[in-house]
Amino acid sequence: MNRTGVGDDELTAVRRLIALARAAGRVGNFDTARAVAEEACGRSRAGGYLVEEASCLNVLGSVAFERGQLDEAEAHYGRALATAGRCACAEVTAMACNNLGSIRHLRGDLAAARQLYHAALLGYEQLGAHRGQAESYHNLAITYRDAGDLTEAMRADRIALEHAVAAVMTTTTHKTL
């Protein structure tokens, strides 16, 4: 039992809902992704599962982002970031920063986007998450390219590639063990 008196079965169920919401979003079934993420978010809140609540909010932001609803996406990502901060979850913090960076970039605020991508990198570095680092460095490269700084863009792209290779090598190593 956790501090709210709810057993581990509820936490497992919430995590399964989050996985289902992510999967539905990845295949473009945004209505299902949103509905399932909203249910998981409510259950997370009721159970006091802050990490899961932050994850749900991030999924809701992604659904809104994919639909071009940037204001709604930004609100969800902002709430995900705040919730992840309350429970010191580096993974969701990094994802939310990266996602908020993409919105700032789309809105033309390259400096703010770069700050958010750097914040994401801190979390991904802390976790040793090469895939996340590759994504954030790639995003940084795009902002530098858009600003006309090709030297920094190429540097960030090179680092992104290094992390992408490391991510593949790590995944391949784990699968063969």
Contacts in CASP RR format, 6 or more apart in sequence:
PFRMAT RR
TARGET T0000
AUTHOR 0000-0000-0000
METHOD contacts of the structure
MODEL  1
MNRTGVGDDELTAVRRLIALARAAGRVGNFDTARAVAEEACGRSRAGGYL
VEEASCLNVLGSVAFERGQLDEAEAHYGRALATAGRCACAEVTAMACNNL
GSIRHLRGDLAAARQLYHAALLGYEQLGAHRGQAESYHNLAITYRDAGDL
TEAMRADRIALEHAVAAVMTTTTHKTL
1 7 0 8 1.000
1 8 0 8 1.000
2 8 0 8 1.000
2 11 0 8 1.000
2 47 0 8 1.000
2 48 0 8 1.000
3 48 0 8 1.000
4 46 0 8 1.000
4 47 0 8 1.000
4 48 0 8 1.000
6 47 0 8 1.000
10 43 0 8 1.000
10 47 0 8 1.000
11 47 0 8 1.000
11 49 0 8 1.000
11 52 0 8 1.000
13 43 0 8 1.000
14 40 0 8 1.000
14 43 0 8 1.000
14 44 0 8 1.000
14 47 0 8 1.000
14 49 0 8 1.000
14 52 0 8 1.000
15 52 0 8 1.000
17 36 0 8 1.000
17 37 0 8 1.000
17 39 0 8 1.000
17 40 0 8 1.000
17 43 0 8 1.000
18 37 0 8 1.000
18 40 0 8 1.000
18 52 0 8 1.000
18 55 0 8 1.000
18 56 0 8 1.000
18 59 0 8 1.000
20 32 0 8 1.000
20 36 0 8 1.000
21 32 0 8 1.000
21 33 0 8 1.000
21 34 0 8 1.000
21 36 0 8 1.000
21 37 0 8 1.000
21 40 0 8 1.000
21 56 0 8 1.000
21 59 0 8 1.000
22 33 0 8 1.000
22 59 0 8 1.000
24 30 0 8 1.000
24 32 0 8 1.000
24 33 0 8 1.000
24 36 0 8 1.000
25 32 0 8 1.000
25 33 0 8 1.000
25 59 0 8 1.000
25 62 0 8 1.000
25 63 0 8 1.000
25 66 0 8 1.000
28 66 0 8 1.000
30 63 0 8 1.000
30 66 0 8 1.000
30 67 0 8 1.000
33 59 0 8 1.000
33 62 0 8 1.000
33 63 0 8 1.000
34 60 0 8 1.000
34 63 0 8 1.000
37 56 0 8 1.000
37 59 0 8 1.000
37 60 0 8 1.000
37 63 0 8 1.000
38 56 0 8 1.000
38 60 0 8 1.000
40 52 0 8 1.000
40 56 0 8 1.000
40 59 0 8 1.000
41 53 0 8 1.000
41 56 0 8 1.000
41 57 0 8 1.000
41 60 0 8 1.000
42 53 0 8 1.000
42 56 0 8 1.000
43 49 0 8 1.000
44 50 0 8 1.000
44 52 0 8 1.000
44 53 0 8 1.000
44 55 0 8 1.000
44 56 0 8 1.000
45 53 0 8 1.000
50 83 0 8 1.000
50 84 0 8 1.000
50 86 0 8 1.000
50 87 0 8 1.000
50 89 0 8 1.000
51 84 0 8 1.000
51 87 0 8 1.000
51 89 0 8 1.000
51 92 0 8 1.000
53 83 0 8 1.000
54 80 0 8 1.000
54 81 0 8 1.000
54 83 0 8 1.000
54 84 0 8 1.000
54 85 0 8 1.000
54 87 0 8 1.000
54 89 0 8 1.000
54 92 0 8 1.000
54 96 0 8 1.000
55 80 0 8 1.000
55 92 0 8 1.000
57 76 0 8 1.000
57 77 0 8 1.000
57 78 0 8 1.000
57 79 0 8 1.000
57 80 0 8 1.000
57 83 0 8 1.000
57 96 0 8 1.000
58 76 0 8 1.000
58 77 0 8 1.000
58 80 0 8 1.000
58 92 0 8 1.000
58 95 0 8 1.000
58 96 0 8 1.000
58 99 0 8 1.000
60 76 0 8 1.000
61 72 0 8 1.000
61 73 0 8 1.000
61 76 0 8 1.000
61 77 0 8 1.000
61 80 0 8 1.000
61 99 0 8 1.000
62 73 0 8 1.000
62 99 0 8 1.000
64 70 0 8 1.000
64 72 0 8 1.000
64 73 0 8 1.000
64 76 0 8 1.000
65 73 0 8 1.000
65 99 0 8 1.000
65 102 0 8 1.000
65 103 0 8 1.000
70 103 0 8 1.000
70 106 0 8 1.000
70 107 0 8 1.000
73 99 0 8 1.000
73 103 0 8 1.000
74 100 0 8 1.000
74 103 0 8 1.000
77 96 0 8 1.000
77 99 0 8 1.000
77 100 0 8 1.000
77 103 0 8 1.000
78 96 0 8 1.000
78 100 0 8 1.000
80 92 0 8 1.000
80 95 0 8 1.000
80 96 0 8 1.000
81 92 0 8 1.000
81 93 0 8 1.000
81 96 0 8 1.000
81 97 0 8 1.000
81 100 0 8 1.000
83 92 0 8 1.000
84 91 0 8 1.000
84 92 0 8 1.000
84 93 0 8 1.000
84 96 0 8 1.000
85 93 0 8 1.000
90 123 0 8 1.000
90 126 0 8 1.000
90 127 0 8 1.000
91 123 0 8 1.000
91 127 0 8 1.000
91 129 0 8 1.000
93 119 0 8 1.000
93 123 0 8 1.000
94 119 0 8 1.000
94 120 0 8 1.000
94 121 0 8 1.000
94 122 0 8 1.000
94 123 0 8 1.000
94 124 0 8 1.000
94 127 0 8 1.000
94 129 0 8 1.000
94 132 0 8 1.000
94 136 0 8 1.000
95 120 0 8 1.000
97 116 0 8 1.000
97 117 0 8 1.000
97 119 0 8 1.000
97 120 0 8 1.000
98 116 0 8 1.000
98 117 0 8 1.000
98 120 0 8 1.000
98 132 0 8 1.000
98 135 0 8 1.000
98 136 0 8 1.000
98 139 0 8 1.000
100 116 0 8 1.000
101 112 0 8 1.000
101 113 0 8 1.000
101 116 0 8 1.000
101 117 0 8 1.000
101 120 0 8 1.000
101 139 0 8 1.000
102 113 0 8 1.000
102 139 0 8 1.000
104 110 0 8 1.000
104 112 0 8 1.000
104 113 0 8 1.000
104 116 0 8 1.000
105 113 0 8 1.000
105 139 0 8 1.000
105 142 0 8 1.000
105 143 0 8 1.000
105 146 0 8 1.000
110 143 0 8 1.000
110 146 0 8 1.000
110 147 0 8 1.000
113 139 0 8 1.000
113 143 0 8 1.000
114 140 0 8 1.000
114 143 0 8 1.000
114 144 0 8 1.000
117 136 0 8 1.000
117 137 0 8 1.000
117 139 0 8 1.000
117 140 0 8 1.000
117 143 0 8 1.000
118 136 0 8 1.000
118 140 0 8 1.000
120 132 0 8 1.000
120 136 0 8 1.000
121 133 0 8 1.000
121 136 0 8 1.000
121 137 0 8 1.000
123 129 0 8 1.000
124 130 0 8 1.000
124 132 0 8 1.000
124 133 0 8 1.000
124 136 0 8 1.000
125 133 0 8 1.000
130 163 0 8 1.000
130 164 0 8 1.000
130 166 0 8 1.000
130 167 0 8 1.000
130 170 0 8 1.000
131 163 0 8 1.000
131 164 0 8 1.000
131 167 0 8 1.000
132 163 0 8 1.000
132 167 0 8 1.000
133 159 0 8 1.000
133 160 0 8 1.000
133 163 0 8 1.000
134 160 0 8 1.000
134 161 0 8 1.000
134 163 0 8 1.000
134 164 0 8 1.000
134 166 0 8 1.000
134 167 0 8 1.000
135 160 0 8 1.000
137 156 0 8 1.000
137 157 0 8 1.000
137 159 0 8 1.000
137 160 0 8 1.000
137 163 0 8 1.000
138 156 0 8 1.000
138 157 0 8 1.000
138 160 0 8 1.000
140 152 0 8 1.000
140 156 0 8 1.000
140 160 0 8 1.000
141 152 0 8 1.000
141 153 0 8 1.000
141 154 0 8 1.000
141 156 0 8 1.000
141 157 0 8 1.000
141 160 0 8 1.000
142 153 0 8 1.000
144 150 0 8 1.000
144 152 0 8 1.000
144 153 0 8 1.000
144 156 0 8 1.000
145 153 0 8 1.000
END
